[in-house]
Amino acid sequence: MTMTCLARGRKQRGMADSAKYAAGLPAVAVDLGAQLGSGRWWRGMLALIALIAVAVTLGLWPSPWSPHLAADKPAAHDAAPTGSPVAAETPPPAPAQARRDDGAPAADSAGNAPDHIADTAMAAAAAARPLRTAHVLGRGDTLIGLLLAAGADSIEAHEAVAKLRAIFNPRKLRAGQEIWTELLPAAAPEERPLLQSLEFDMDFAERLRVARAPDGKFFAERTSLAVETSWVGAEGVIDDSLYLAAERADVPAAIIVDLIRVFSFNVDFQRDIWPGDRFAVVYEKMQSADGKVRLGHILLGELVLRGRPMILHRFTPPSDGRTDYFDAKGVSARRLLMRTPIDGARLSSRFGKRKHPILGYTKMHSGIDFAAPTGTPIMAAGDGVIDFIGRHGGYGNMIRIRHNGTYKTAYAHMSRFKSGMAKGKRVRQGETIGYVGSTGRSTGPHLHYEVFVNDQRVNPLSLRLPTGKALAGKDLAAFQAWRQQLTEARQQSMRQHLAAAQSQ
């Protein structure tokens, strides 16, 4: 009780002393909530405003330790007069690089990230871009195998090829085919790259592509390539053979072979060509955007044989869409049978009685022979169906084709048949059916060729075949307009050829 009273007394005396001390000092903190508008209230308000102004000024004033201020301050040796000694100063240690809240180095005052951060970002951006690679399909390779070797996941490779099958059979790809792939690099070492696309050129003007859609699924598409087509003309005099003459005129070999085929229905190149005859040709040349060049079709072919001109024009009648070669009157050059079912061969034996080269006595030779190297392609003389294929006594390996109810042709002594040939198979005129050989009773590699009319063997060289179809109506009118364009191109080629000859 006595201790409690003593404590209460001391506390009361302390409070009285504090009040006396406060009463003798000027007031600094003013209660702005009391005596509004009085002089004491206004003095408090002005004091508060002054304090706020001082705080703002101190916050905006640059610090003497600021790195920018230090960079702008001239160095000691720059300020010293020339020739006066300058005390070597040890530069202050560089301030530690600022770091972000997440512990990564912060950008500088200009907003630039540190070098190694920028390098990392660039590497990440590069890794996020698909890597495009060109591959060449090897012998025995498959498309799926190629994708797996490129790093694609097995499931994705099969899905992509499955989509491709909807527009193209991958088995038709051949060794040497160039194929491009795009794969997104893996995000982690244990993962595989993500297949983005594969593509290849199906032919000169078309590209096939399988790509990943935004939803992650694959789709397949065909894309037409930009191709520039021009017409090229050439002509020359035949001194020895059409092939050699065209070769001297810089006509590509593929065009020369096509020119021979175009005229093969009407010209026997063994007997009808004479020195001094002339030829001319206008053909297509195509160039893609990447610089690749491919030859197109012969648009116009001309032979002048012993002064008699023969001109054929490539044309597609609007009525049926079947492209063919027509003369100036619109009559097709195509016949039921070709004059010669083999290119570049020499007529070595004619139709008729002769002394047999092996048996030694006179015997009817019921066909004609074309001497040619083993392996030379043999073509079907006309459209038809194979009604015999196999070994046939002294004929060796032989194929016989039925063209209609009247005509048949036979091809003997073949070294082998082309893959896919079989009895009952339908073949097209000019299609390769086999290759020259010397099987059966033969003294050397050649083709023995026979023609049957109503099952009777006839002379193929003297056989008169019906002419091809003749254009009429709108087809003929369209053809004549087209022929005029080709004739002008042919005349321009003649002028260029003449100018080149005169300049030499």
C-alpha positions as CSV (number, residue, x, y, z in Angstrom):
1,M,0.0,0.0,0.0
2,T,2.8,2.4,1.0
3,M,4.8,1.4,-2.2
4,T,1.8,2.0,-4.5
5,C,1.2,5.5,-3.1
6,L,4.8,6.4,-3.6
7,A,4.8,5.2,-7.2
8,R,1.6,7.2,-7.9
9,G,3.1,10.3,-6.5
10,R,6.3,10.1,-8.6
11,K,4.2,9.6,-11.8
12,Q,2.1,12.7,-11.0
13,R,5.1,14.8,-10.3
14,G,6.8,13.7,-13.6
15,M,3.7,14.7,-15.6
16,A,3.6,18.1,-13.9
17,D,7.3,18.7,-14.7
18,S,6.7,17.8,-18.4
19,A,3.8,20.1,-18.7
20,K,5.9,22.9,-17.2
21,Y,8.7,22.2,-19.7
22,A,6.4,22.2,-22.7
23,A,4.8,25.4,-21.6
24,G,8.2,27.1,-21.9
25,L,8.9,26.0,-25.6
26,P,7.5,27.2,-28.9
27,A,5.1,24.9,-30.6
28,V,6.5,23.0,-33.6
29,A,3.9,20.4,-34.4
30,V,0.5,22.1,-34.7
31,D,-2.8,20.3,-34.6
32,L,-4.2,21.3,-38.0
33,G,-7.5,19.8,-37.0
34,A,-8.1,22.4,-34.3
35,Q,-8.6,26.2,-34.5
36,L,-9.1,26.2,-38.3
37,G,-8.2,29.6,-39.9
38,S,-6.4,31.0,-36.8
39,G,-3.0,32.4,-37.0
40,R,-1.6,29.3,-35.2
41,W,-3.3,27.1,-37.8
42,W,-1.8,29.0,-40.8
43,R,1.7,28.9,-39.2
44,G,1.5,25.1,-39.0
45,M,0.2,24.8,-42.6
46,L,3.1,26.9,-43.9
47,A,5.6,24.9,-42.0
48,L,4.3,21.6,-43.4
49,I,4.4,22.9,-47.0
50,A,8.0,24.1,-46.5
51,L,9.0,20.6,-45.2
52,I,7.5,18.9,-48.2
53,A,9.3,21.2,-50.6
54,V,12.7,20.5,-48.9
55,A,12.1,16.8,-49.1
56,V,11.2,16.9,-52.8
57,T,14.3,19.0,-53.6
58,L,16.6,16.7,-51.8
59,G,15.2,13.7,-53.6
60,L,15.8,15.2,-57.1
61,W,19.3,16.6,-56.4
62,P,22.0,14.3,-58.1
63,S,24.1,12.4,-55.7
64,P,27.9,13.1,-55.7
65,W,28.3,9.3,-55.9
66,S,26.2,9.0,-59.0
67,P,28.0,7.0,-61.8
68,H,26.7,9.4,-64.4
69,L,28.0,12.4,-62.5
70,A,31.4,10.7,-62.1
71,A,31.5,9.9,-65.9
72,D,30.8,13.6,-66.7
73,K,33.5,14.9,-64.3
74,P,36.7,15.6,-66.2
75,A,39.7,13.4,-65.3
76,A,42.5,14.8,-63.2
77,H,45.1,14.6,-66.0
78,D,42.7,16.4,-68.4
79,A,42.3,19.3,-66.0
80,A,46.0,19.7,-65.3
81,P,48.1,22.2,-67.3
82,T,50.3,20.8,-70.0
83,G,53.7,19.8,-68.7
84,S,52.6,19.9,-65.0
85,P,53.1,16.7,-63.1
86,V,50.0,14.7,-62.5
87,A,49.8,12.3,-59.6
88,A,48.7,8.9,-60.6
89,E,45.4,8.1,-59.2
90,T,44.0,4.6,-58.6
91,P,40.6,4.5,-60.2
92,P,37.8,3.8,-57.8
93,P,36.5,0.2,-57.9
94,A,33.7,-0.3,-60.3
95,P,30.3,-0.4,-58.5
96,A,28.8,-3.9,-58.4
97,Q,26.4,-4.6,-61.2
98,A,22.8,-3.9,-60.3
99,R,20.6,-7.0,-60.1
100,R,16.9,-7.5,-60.6
101,D,14.6,-8.8,-57.9
102,D,14.9,-12.3,-59.5
103,G,18.7,-12.2,-59.2
104,A,19.4,-11.6,-62.9
105,P,21.5,-8.6,-63.9
106,A,19.5,-5.5,-64.6
107,A,19.6,-3.5,-67.8
108,D,21.7,-0.3,-68.0
109,S,20.2,3.2,-67.9
110,A,19.7,3.1,-71.7
111,G,17.6,0.0,-71.3
112,N,20.2,-2.3,-72.9
113,A,20.5,-5.8,-71.4
114,P,24.0,-7.0,-70.4
115,D,26.0,-8.7,-73.2
116,H,25.7,-12.3,-72.0
117,I,22.0,-11.8,-71.4
118,A,21.6,-10.5,-75.0
119,D,23.6,-13.5,-76.4
120,T,21.5,-15.9,-74.5
121,A,18.3,-14.3,-75.8
122,M,19.6,-14.5,-79.4
123,A,20.6,-18.1,-78.9
124,A,17.1,-18.9,-77.6
125,A,15.5,-17.1,-80.5
126,A,17.7,-19.0,-83.0
127,A,16.8,-22.3,-81.3
128,A,13.1,-21.4,-81.7
129,R,13.4,-21.1,-85.5
130,P,13.0,-24.3,-87.5
131,L,16.2,-25.7,-89.1
132,R,15.8,-26.2,-92.9
133,T,17.9,-29.0,-94.3
134,A,18.3,-30.5,-97.8
135,H,18.6,-34.3,-98.1
136,V,19.2,-36.5,-101.1
137,L,17.3,-39.8,-101.2
138,G,19.7,-42.7,-101.6
139,R,19.2,-46.0,-103.3
140,G,17.0,-48.2,-101.1
141,D,16.1,-45.3,-98.8
142,T,12.5,-44.6,-97.7
143,L,11.0,-41.3,-96.9
144,I,10.2,-42.4,-93.3
145,G,13.8,-43.5,-92.9
146,L,15.1,-40.2,-94.2
147,L,12.9,-38.3,-91.7
148,L,14.1,-40.5,-88.8
149,A,17.7,-40.0,-89.8
150,A,17.1,-36.2,-89.9
151,G,16.0,-36.4,-86.2
152,A,12.2,-36.5,-86.5
153,D,10.1,-38.4,-84.0
154,S,8.9,-41.8,-85.3
155,I,5.2,-41.1,-84.7
156,E,5.4,-37.7,-86.4
157,A,7.3,-39.1,-89.3
158,H,4.6,-41.7,-89.9
159,E,1.8,-39.1,-89.5
160,A,3.5,-36.8,-92.1
161,V,4.0,-39.5,-94.6
162,A,0.4,-40.7,-94.1
163,K,-0.8,-37.2,-95.0
164,L,1.4,-37.2,-98.1
165,R,-0.1,-40.4,-99.4
166,A,-3.4,-38.6,-99.9
167,I,-1.9,-36.7,-102.8
168,F,1.2,-38.7,-103.8
169,N,2.6,-42.2,-103.4
170,P,6.0,-42.0,-101.6
171,R,7.1,-45.2,-103.3
172,K,7.3,-43.3,-106.6
173,L,10.3,-41.3,-105.2
174,R,13.5,-42.3,-106.8
175,A,17.1,-42.3,-105.7
176,G,18.7,-38.8,-106.2
177,Q,15.4,-37.0,-105.3
178,E,16.1,-33.9,-103.2
179,I,13.9,-33.4,-100.1
180,W,13.8,-30.5,-97.7
181,T,12.9,-30.8,-94.1
182,E,12.2,-28.2,-91.3
183,L,12.7,-29.3,-87.7
184,L,12.2,-27.2,-84.6
185,P,15.2,-27.9,-82.2
186,A,14.4,-29.9,-79.1
187,A,13.7,-27.8,-75.9
188,A,15.5,-30.4,-73.8
189,P,18.3,-32.9,-74.4
190,E,16.0,-35.9,-73.7
191,E,13.4,-34.6,-76.3
192,R,13.5,-35.0,-80.1
193,P,13.2,-32.1,-82.6
194,L,9.7,-31.2,-83.7
195,L,9.0,-31.9,-87.4
196,Q,7.5,-28.8,-89.0
197,S,7.5,-29.6,-92.7
198,L,8.9,-31.7,-95.6
199,E,8.7,-30.8,-99.2
200,F,10.1,-31.8,-102.6
201,D,9.6,-30.9,-106.3
202,M,7.3,-33.4,-107.9
203,D,8.2,-32.0,-111.3
204,F,9.7,-28.8,-112.7
205,A,6.5,-26.7,-112.1
206,E,5.0,-28.4,-109.0
207,R,6.1,-28.8,-105.4
208,L,4.6,-31.1,-102.8
209,R,4.6,-30.1,-99.2
210,V,3.5,-31.5,-95.8
211,A,3.4,-29.0,-93.0
212,R,2.2,-28.6,-89.5
213,A,-0.9,-26.5,-89.0
214,P,-1.3,-24.1,-86.0
215,D,-3.4,-26.9,-84.2
216,G,-0.4,-29.2,-84.5
217,K,-1.8,-31.5,-87.1
218,F,-0.2,-32.2,-90.5
219,F,-1.7,-31.3,-93.9
220,A,-0.5,-31.9,-97.4
221,E,-0.7,-29.5,-100.4
222,R,0.5,-29.0,-104.0
223,T,2.1,-25.7,-104.9
224,S,2.6,-24.4,-108.4
225,L,6.1,-23.0,-109.0
226,A,6.7,-19.8,-110.9
227,V,8.1,-20.8,-114.4
228,E,9.0,-18.5,-117.3
229,T,8.5,-20.2,-120.7
230,S,10.2,-19.1,-123.9
231,W,10.2,-20.4,-127.4
232,V,13.5,-21.4,-129.0
233,G,14.0,-22.0,-132.8
234,A,16.7,-23.8,-134.7
235,E,17.3,-25.1,-138.2
236,G,20.0,-26.6,-140.4
237,V,21.0,-28.6,-143.4
238,I,21.2,-32.4,-143.2
239,D,24.5,-33.6,-144.6
240,D,24.6,-37.0,-143.0
241,S,21.8,-37.7,-140.5
242,L,19.0,-35.6,-138.9
243,Y,20.4,-36.3,-135.5
244,L,23.9,-35.0,-136.3
245,A,22.6,-32.0,-138.2
246,A,20.4,-31.0,-135.3
247,E,23.2,-31.5,-132.9
248,R,25.4,-29.2,-134.9
249,A,22.7,-26.6,-134.7
250,D,22.8,-26.8,-130.8
251,V,19.5,-28.6,-130.5
252,P,19.4,-30.6,-127.3
253,A,19.5,-34.3,-127.6
254,A,16.0,-34.8,-126.0
255,I,14.5,-32.4,-128.6
256,I,16.2,-34.3,-131.4
257,V,14.7,-37.6,-130.3
258,D,11.3,-36.0,-129.9
259,L,11.6,-34.6,-133.4
260,I,12.3,-38.0,-134.8
261,R,9.3,-39.5,-133.0
262,V,7.0,-36.7,-134.3
263,F,7.8,-37.6,-137.9
264,S,8.1,-41.3,-137.3
265,F,4.6,-41.9,-138.7
266,N,5.4,-40.4,-142.1
267,V,9.2,-40.7,-142.5
268,D,11.5,-43.7,-142.8
269,F,14.7,-42.2,-141.5
270,Q,16.7,-45.0,-143.1
271,R,15.5,-44.4,-146.7
272,D,13.8,-41.0,-146.9
273,I,16.6,-38.7,-145.7
274,W,19.1,-37.4,-148.3
275,P,22.1,-35.0,-148.2
276,G,20.9,-31.4,-148.7
277,D,17.5,-31.9,-147.0
278,R,16.6,-29.4,-144.3
279,F,15.0,-29.3,-140.9
280,A,13.6,-26.7,-138.5
281,V,12.1,-26.9,-135.0
282,V,10.5,-24.5,-132.5
283,Y,10.4,-25.9,-128.9
284,E,9.7,-24.7,-125.4
285,K,12.3,-23.8,-122.9
286,M,11.2,-23.3,-119.2
287,Q,13.2,-21.6,-116.5
288,S,12.2,-21.6,-112.8
289,A,12.7,-18.8,-110.3
290,D,15.7,-20.6,-108.8
291,G,17.5,-20.8,-112.3
292,K,16.7,-24.4,-113.2
293,V,16.1,-25.0,-116.9
294,R,13.9,-27.7,-118.4
295,L,13.0,-28.4,-122.0
296,G,9.3,-28.5,-123.0
297,H,7.5,-29.8,-126.0
298,I,8.2,-29.4,-129.7
299,L,5.6,-26.8,-130.9
300,L,6.5,-27.0,-134.6
301,G,8.7,-29.4,-136.6
302,E,9.6,-29.1,-140.3
303,L,11.4,-31.4,-142.7
304,V,12.1,-30.5,-146.3
305,L,12.8,-33.9,-148.0
306,R,14.1,-33.6,-151.6
307,G,12.3,-30.3,-151.9
308,R,9.0,-31.5,-150.4
309,P,8.1,-29.7,-147.1
310,M,6.4,-31.4,-144.2
311,I,5.3,-29.2,-141.3
312,L,3.7,-30.5,-138.1
313,H,2.2,-28.4,-135.3
314,R,1.4,-29.4,-131.8
315,F,-2.2,-28.7,-130.9
316,T,-4.8,-29.7,-128.3
317,P,-8.4,-29.7,-129.7
318,P,-10.8,-28.1,-127.3
319,S,-13.4,-30.7,-128.0
320,D,-11.5,-33.8,-126.7
321,G,-8.3,-32.4,-125.1
322,R,-6.1,-35.0,-126.8
323,T,-2.9,-33.4,-127.9
324,D,-1.4,-34.4,-131.2
325,Y,0.6,-33.1,-134.2
326,F,-1.3,-31.8,-137.2
327,D,-0.3,-30.7,-140.7
328,A,-1.3,-27.4,-142.2
329,K,-4.8,-28.7,-143.1
330,G,-5.5,-29.9,-139.6
331,V,-5.0,-33.6,-140.3
332,S,-3.3,-35.6,-137.6
333,A,0.2,-37.0,-138.3
334,R,-0.6,-40.0,-136.1
335,R,-1.2,-43.2,-137.9
336,L,-2.4,-46.5,-136.6
337,L,1.2,-47.8,-136.6
338,M,4.6,-46.1,-136.5
339,R,6.8,-46.6,-139.5
340,T,9.7,-47.7,-137.3
341,P,9.3,-48.9,-133.7
342,I,12.9,-48.2,-132.8
343,D,15.0,-45.1,-132.8
344,G,18.4,-44.7,-134.5
345,A,18.5,-48.3,-135.9
346,R,19.8,-49.4,-139.2
347,L,17.6,-51.4,-141.6
348,S,19.6,-54.5,-142.0
349,S,17.2,-56.9,-143.8
350,R,14.1,-56.3,-145.8
351,F,10.8,-58.2,-146.2
352,G,10.8,-61.1,-148.8
353,K,12.8,-64.1,-149.9
354,R,16.4,-64.3,-148.9
355,K,19.2,-66.7,-148.2
356,H,19.0,-67.4,-144.5
357,P,22.2,-66.3,-142.7
358,I,22.2,-69.4,-140.4
359,L,20.3,-72.2,-142.2
360,G,22.0,-71.4,-145.6
361,Y,19.0,-71.8,-147.9
362,T,16.5,-69.4,-149.4
363,K,13.7,-68.7,-147.1
364,M,10.9,-66.2,-146.9
365,H,11.8,-63.4,-144.5
366,S,8.4,-62.4,-143.2
367,G,9.4,-59.1,-141.5
368,I,12.1,-56.5,-141.5
369,D,15.2,-56.3,-139.3
370,F,16.7,-53.3,-137.5
371,A,20.3,-53.7,-136.3
372,A,20.9,-51.9,-133.0
373,P,23.1,-52.3,-129.9
374,T,21.8,-54.7,-127.2
375,G,19.6,-52.9,-124.8
376,T,18.2,-50.3,-127.3
377,P,14.6,-49.6,-126.4
378,I,11.8,-51.1,-128.6
379,M,8.5,-49.2,-128.8
380,A,5.0,-50.4,-129.4
381,A,4.1,-49.4,-133.0
382,G,0.6,-48.5,-131.9
383,D,-2.0,-48.7,-129.2
384,G,-3.2,-52.2,-128.4
385,V,-3.2,-55.2,-126.1
386,I,-0.4,-57.8,-125.6
387,D,-1.7,-61.1,-126.7
388,F,1.6,-63.1,-126.5
389,I,4.7,-62.6,-124.5
390,G,7.5,-65.1,-123.9
391,R,9.9,-67.5,-125.6
392,H,8.8,-68.4,-129.2
393,G,11.2,-70.9,-130.8
394,G,13.7,-69.3,-133.3
395,Y,12.1,-65.9,-132.5
396,G,13.6,-66.0,-129.0
397,N,11.9,-63.5,-126.6
398,M,8.9,-62.1,-128.4
399,I,5.9,-59.8,-127.9
400,R,2.9,-59.7,-130.1
401,I,0.3,-56.8,-129.9
402,R,-3.2,-56.9,-131.2
403,H,-4.1,-53.3,-132.2
404,N,-7.7,-53.9,-133.5
405,G,-9.6,-56.6,-135.4
406,T,-7.3,-56.2,-138.4
407,Y,-3.8,-55.3,-137.4
408,K,-1.2,-57.0,-135.2
409,T,2.6,-56.5,-134.8
410,A,5.3,-58.8,-133.5
411,Y,8.8,-57.9,-132.0
412,A,11.4,-60.7,-131.7
413,H,14.9,-61.5,-130.4
414,M,14.5,-59.2,-127.4
415,S,17.2,-59.4,-124.7
416,R,14.5,-58.8,-122.1
417,F,11.0,-57.4,-121.6
418,K,10.3,-54.2,-119.9
419,S,9.1,-54.6,-116.3
420,G,5.4,-54.8,-116.1
421,M,4.7,-56.2,-119.5
422,A,2.3,-59.2,-119.4
423,K,-0.3,-60.9,-121.5
424,G,-3.5,-58.8,-121.6
425,K,-1.7,-55.5,-120.7
426,R,-2.8,-52.5,-122.7
427,V,0.1,-50.5,-124.2
428,R,0.2,-47.0,-125.8
429,Q,1.9,-46.1,-129.1
430,G,5.5,-45.2,-128.5
431,E,5.6,-46.9,-125.1
432,T,8.8,-49.0,-124.5
433,I,7.9,-52.7,-124.3
434,G,11.4,-54.4,-124.4
435,Y,15.0,-54.1,-125.4
436,V,17.1,-55.2,-128.4
437,G,18.9,-58.5,-128.0
438,S,20.0,-61.7,-129.9
439,T,17.9,-64.4,-128.4
440,G,16.6,-67.3,-130.5
441,R,18.0,-68.0,-134.0
442,S,20.0,-64.8,-134.5
443,T,23.5,-63.8,-135.7
444,G,23.7,-60.6,-133.7
445,P,21.6,-58.0,-131.8
446,H,18.7,-56.7,-133.8
447,L,14.9,-56.3,-133.8
448,H,12.9,-58.5,-136.1
449,Y,9.6,-56.7,-136.7
450,E,6.5,-58.1,-138.3
451,V,3.1,-56.7,-139.2
452,F,-0.1,-58.8,-139.6
453,V,-3.2,-57.7,-141.6
454,N,-6.0,-60.2,-141.0
455,D,-3.5,-62.6,-139.6
456,Q,-1.4,-62.4,-142.8
457,R,2.2,-61.1,-142.7
458,V,2.7,-58.1,-144.9
459,N,5.6,-55.8,-145.8
460,P,5.8,-53.1,-143.1
461,L,7.6,-50.7,-145.4
462,S,4.9,-50.7,-148.2
463,L,1.9,-50.8,-145.9
464,R,-0.5,-48.0,-146.5
465,L,-2.2,-47.1,-143.3
466,P,-5.3,-44.9,-142.9
467,T,-4.6,-41.2,-142.1
468,G,-5.3,-39.7,-138.7
469,K,-8.3,-37.7,-137.7
470,A,-9.0,-34.4,-139.3
471,L,-10.0,-31.3,-137.3
472,A,-13.3,-29.6,-138.1
473,G,-15.5,-26.7,-137.0
474,K,-14.4,-24.8,-133.9
475,D,-11.4,-27.1,-133.4
476,L,-10.1,-26.3,-136.9
477,A,-10.6,-22.6,-136.4
478,A,-8.7,-22.6,-133.1
479,F,-6.0,-24.7,-134.8
480,Q,-5.5,-22.2,-137.7
481,A,-5.2,-19.3,-135.2
482,W,-2.6,-21.2,-133.2
483,R,-0.7,-22.3,-136.4
484,Q,-0.4,-18.6,-137.4
485,Q,1.4,-17.9,-134.1
486,L,3.8,-20.8,-134.6
487,T,4.4,-19.8,-138.2
488,E,5.4,-16.3,-137.1
489,A,7.8,-17.8,-134.5
490,R,9.2,-20.0,-137.2
491,Q,9.8,-17.0,-139.5
492,Q,11.5,-15.0,-136.7
493,S,13.8,-18.0,-136.2
494,M,14.7,-18.0,-139.9
495,R,15.5,-14.3,-139.8
496,Q,17.7,-14.7,-136.7
497,H,19.4,-17.7,-138.3
498,L,20.0,-15.8,-141.5
499,A,21.4,-12.8,-139.6
500,A,23.8,-15.0,-137.6
501,A,25.0,-16.7,-140.8
502,Q,25.6,-13.3,-142.5
503,S,27.6,-12.0,-139.5
504,Q,30.1,-14.8,-139.7
